[in-house]
Amino acid sequence: MDDLLQWINPLRYITGPNYATLWRSLFATVLQGFWGRFLACALLLLSFWLGVRRRNFAMASLFFFLALLATFGAPLLKLLGLL
């Protein structure tokens, strides 16, 4: 399990400031405007579809969390002073 966590750790491949810059630039460009709304709506619809039709509540909650992150990620970073 520890090997798996080390393998998916992004800070193993890039430095901390570069990782923060990557997320800042994503929230400043891609996750705003039309594409941000489209991504959030698609993730929310996928979450509801998985929860209601497929009865896969674990995947539905994951996609709901991703929709929340896409929606409220930039304002949260702005509130914390990171963006």
CORGISUL-V881599 format. One record per backbone hydrogen bond with DSSP energy under -0.5 kcal/mol. NH is the residue of the N-H (numbers start at 1). CO is the residue of the C=O. If there is no record, write none. Layout:
BEGIN
nh->{NH:NH}
co->{CO:CO}
END
This chain:
BEGIN
nh->{5:6:7:8:9:10:12:13:14:19:20:21:22:23:24:25:26:27:28:29:31:32:36:37:38:39:40:41:42:43:44:45:46:47:48:49:50:51:52:53:54:56:57:60:61:62:63:64:65:66:67:68:69:70:71:72:73:76:77:78:79:80:81:82:83}
co->{1:2:3:4:5:8:9:10:10:15:16:17:18:19:20:21:22:23:24:25:26:29:32:33:34:35:36:37:38:39:40:41:42:43:44:45:46:47:48:49:49:50:55:56:57:58:59:60:61:62:63:64:65:66:67:68:69:72:73:74:75:76:78:77:77}
END
